[in-house]
Amino acid sequence: MKRIYSTKEERLAARRARRKDSKGLSKFDYKWKWIDKKEGECWEWLGQKWRSGYGYVRFRVDGIIKHTPAHRYLYVVHKGEFDLSLNVLHACDNRGCVNPDHLFLGTQKDNMQDMVAKGRHVKRGKKGMK
């Protein structure tokens, strides 16, 4: 949830405090401060999230700011590179989870079959039918 500050000074002070906290950390260690790790449970992403609920990581490549989903980033960190045509799926169905033990690779078809098997799809009837 985005914090709303009452004054510009308050917002700038909070920004300075966040920057001070992150100094001296490597880029990888800096990312770890955005994870709420609980043994055997979901690791909740505490950083920025898209409206969909998925967390994301910002980084700079050749002067251009890029965004990647946090769960894909952590999958690569823990399990290594993979074919980018594959999706990183959540076994726990928690969009904010980045626990590598809860993540697995699959195609879009696998993702849709998993959704139907777990009852997360929306059943829609035909128009005009009651």
C-alpha positions as CSV (number, residue, x, y, z in Angstrom):
1,M,0.0,0.0,0.0
2,K,1.4,3.4,-0.9
3,R,2.1,5.7,1.9
4,I,0.7,9.2,1.7
5,Y,2.7,12.0,3.3
6,S,1.1,15.2,4.5
7,T,4.0,17.5,3.5
8,K,6.8,17.5,0.9
9,E,9.4,17.7,3.7
10,E,8.0,14.5,5.3
11,R,8.1,12.7,2.0
12,L,11.7,13.8,1.4
13,A,12.8,12.8,4.9
14,A,11.3,9.3,4.4
15,R,13.1,9.0,1.0
16,R,16.4,10.0,2.7
17,A,15.9,7.4,5.5
18,R,15.3,4.6,2.9
19,R,18.4,5.6,1.0
20,K,20.5,5.7,4.2
21,D,19.2,2.2,5.1
22,S,20.3,0.8,1.7
23,K,23.8,2.2,1.6
24,G,26.6,-0.3,1.9
25,L,24.4,-3.2,0.6
26,S,25.2,-5.1,-2.6
27,K,22.5,-5.0,-5.3
28,F,21.5,-8.5,-4.4
29,D,21.4,-7.8,-0.6
30,Y,19.4,-4.7,-1.3
31,K,16.7,-6.8,-3.0
32,W,16.6,-9.2,0.0
33,K,15.4,-6.4,2.3
34,W,12.1,-6.5,0.4
35,I,11.3,-10.1,1.3
36,D,9.4,-11.2,4.5
37,K,10.9,-14.7,4.9
38,K,9.0,-17.2,7.0
39,E,10.4,-20.8,7.2
40,G,8.1,-23.2,5.2
41,E,5.6,-20.5,4.3
42,C,5.2,-17.9,1.5
43,W,7.9,-15.3,1.3
44,E,5.9,-12.1,0.9
45,W,7.3,-9.4,-1.4
46,L,7.3,-6.1,0.6
47,G,8.5,-4.0,-2.3
48,Q,6.5,-2.3,-5.1
49,K,3.7,-4.3,-6.6
50,W,1.6,-3.9,-9.7
51,R,-2.2,-3.5,-9.4
52,S,-2.4,-7.2,-10.2
53,G,-0.7,-8.0,-6.9
54,Y,2.6,-9.3,-8.4
55,G,5.7,-7.7,-7.0
56,Y,8.4,-6.3,-9.3
57,V,12.0,-5.4,-9.3
58,R,13.4,-2.3,-11.0
59,F,17.0,-2.3,-12.4
60,R,18.9,-0.4,-15.0
61,V,20.4,-1.9,-18.2
62,D,22.5,0.3,-20.4
63,G,20.9,3.4,-18.9
64,I,17.3,2.1,-19.4
65,I,15.1,1.3,-16.4
66,K,13.6,-2.2,-16.7
67,H,11.0,-4.0,-14.6
68,T,10.7,-7.7,-14.1
69,P,8.3,-9.6,-11.9
70,A,9.9,-10.4,-8.5
71,H,9.0,-14.1,-8.6
72,R,10.8,-14.5,-12.0
73,Y,13.8,-12.6,-10.6
74,L,14.0,-14.8,-7.5
75,Y,13.5,-18.0,-9.6
76,V,16.6,-17.1,-11.6
77,V,18.6,-16.2,-8.5
78,H,17.8,-19.5,-6.8
79,K,17.4,-22.0,-9.6
80,G,19.3,-20.5,-12.6
81,E,18.4,-19.3,-16.0
82,F,15.4,-20.8,-17.9
83,D,13.7,-20.5,-21.3
84,L,12.0,-17.1,-21.3
85,S,9.1,-18.5,-23.2
86,L,8.0,-20.3,-20.1
87,N,6.0,-18.9,-17.2
88,V,7.0,-19.0,-13.5
89,L,4.0,-20.4,-11.8
90,H,3.0,-20.3,-8.1
91,A,2.1,-23.6,-6.4
92,C,0.7,-21.6,-3.5
93,D,-1.6,-19.3,-5.6
94,N,-0.2,-16.2,-3.7
95,R,0.7,-13.5,-6.3
96,G,3.0,-11.8,-3.8
97,C,5.0,-15.0,-2.9
98,V,8.6,-15.2,-4.0
99,N,9.6,-18.4,-2.2
100,P,11.5,-20.5,-4.7
101,D,10.1,-23.7,-3.2
102,H,6.6,-22.5,-4.2
103,L,7.6,-21.6,-7.8
104,F,7.8,-23.9,-10.8
105,L,8.1,-23.5,-14.6
106,G,5.3,-24.2,-17.0
107,T,3.7,-23.1,-20.3
108,Q,0.6,-20.8,-20.5
109,K,-1.5,-24.0,-21.1
110,D,-0.1,-25.4,-17.8
111,N,-1.0,-22.2,-16.1
112,M,-4.6,-22.3,-17.4
113,Q,-5.0,-26.0,-16.5
114,D,-3.7,-25.3,-13.0
115,M,-6.2,-22.4,-12.7
116,V,-9.1,-24.6,-13.6
117,A,-8.0,-27.5,-11.4
118,K,-7.8,-25.2,-8.4
119,G,-11.2,-23.6,-9.1
120,R,-9.8,-20.1,-9.8
121,H,-11.5,-19.6,-13.1
122,V,-14.6,-17.6,-13.8
123,K,-17.5,-19.5,-15.3
124,R,-19.5,-17.4,-17.7
125,G,-22.8,-18.4,-19.2
126,K,-24.0,-17.6,-22.7
127,K,-25.7,-14.2,-23.2
128,G,-29.4,-14.3,-22.9
129,M,-29.5,-17.6,-21.0
130,K,-30.9,-17.8,-17.5
